[in-house]
Amino acid sequence: MSAKKNDKTNSLWSSEDFAIIIGEISQTCPSFPSNITVDKIIKAFEVPEIQGVVLTEEEKPVGLIMKNKLYYQLGSFYGVSLYYRRPIASLMDKSPLIVDSGLPLEAVAQLAMQRKKDNLYDLIIVVKRKRLLGTVSIIDLLKHVTNMQIRQAANANALTGLPGNLIIEEKLRRHVKDNSCFSLLYIDIDNFKAFNDKYGFERGDKALLLTAEILNSAIAEFDEEHNFLGHIGGDDFVIIANPVNRTVMCDKIITAFDERIATLYDAVDQHAEGIVIENRQGIQVKHPLMTISIGVINSTHHNFVNHLEISSIAAELKKKAKSIQGSVWIEDSRRVV
């Protein structure tokens, strides 16, 4: 592992929640059978905090009635005499927004904002295994989404703008929890410190930005919703991707890096295929041009208990890859059943 980095943190991944699912913020709510009469619902709405009621059949939500919409109907001419003793099913919204408890907040927010104007502020019904879990108001949803985005922005790497350690960890924790199939690519630049020492932090930052661009281009070629690129710090990056694409992705990264990185060196150093730096003992030491090392971990080879196991294997793979001259990627061949 390289020594001093531009913005290296002390640990590989830290700990904090970022990716929140809708079930985590849902609130318990009143629910009644869909054949209950309107007068019973009116009594429920006498509690000021209750703004909506879910109607169910066999514990599964089939409709929603909001207080303001019910009162609007009852306030119409003959409204009370028409509806007071009738089942609420005649007035309820039979197509409310119902989402699974495991859906991410941002996905729910997109669905909520696609509703018709008259339904924008209706409660969102949350289910688990198709049974009612609770509801979420649009105000609470947007508040949590905004707070999450603020925390994500605060954790983004200051140079590249890529997600940082805390978000990387949360992504891995989610994958482990869901037992999903993924490959993690742990990427490190070889000889970056020597380049940084000779040319300074400004040009070192250009090398990091170029690397981020190369990595982003590599994952963009694969139309995968869950591809993820993060910047741990310094010259260390991670990609979480579909295992099917890992081989081609690694090859593309190495090819692009080797083709473009030399342009950051002065012509004389390009020609010499390296730079000479005086070490702490005053000895002139030649360092090759920067190359890239990638360690690949496949979830299908392991039964991970937590993300810390992944980081430990990643560190070993990176060390092994860096011991090989030139740009290279190696894969963890161990299988744990």
Number of C-alpha atoms within 10 A of each C-alpha: 13 17 8 12 16 15 13 15 13 8 10 18 18 16 12 12 13 18 17 17 17 25 21 11 18 20 13 12 16 15 19 18 19 20 14 16 18 22 16 14 21 14 9 18 20 11 9 8 7 13 19 24 22 26 25 19 13 10 15 17 24 21 24 27 22 21 19 13 17 20 14 11 15 17 11 10 9 10 14 16 10 12 18 16 13 16 18 25 19 13 17 21 19 14 9 19 18 21 20 19 22 14 14 16 22 20 12 22 16 10 14 22 13 11 14 9 8 8 15 14 15 24 24 26 27 26 22 14 9 14 15 24 20 21 25 19 19 18 11 12 19 16 12 17 19 13 12 18 15 12 15 18 15 13 17 20 19 14 16 19 15 22 22 25 25 21 25 26 24 20 20 20 21 14 18 19 13 9 14 12 15 21 21 25 28 24 27 25 23 24 18 24 22 24 24 18 14 14 14 12 15 9 16 23 17 15 24 22 16 17 25 21 13 19 24 18 15 18 22 13 11 14 8 12 8 11 16 19 21 27 25 28 23 23 26 22 25 24 22 24 23 19 18 11 14 22 13 11 22 22 15 17 25 21 13 15 21 16 10 13 18 19 11 18 19 13 11 10 15 16 11 13 15 20 22 16 16 13 11 7 6 8 10 12 12 15 17 20 22 24 20 25 28 29 26 27 26 22 20 16 14 14 13 17 12 15 19 16 12 19 19 11 16 24 15 12 24 22 17 15 24 24 13 12 12 17 21 18 24 19 18 14 10 10 11 10 7
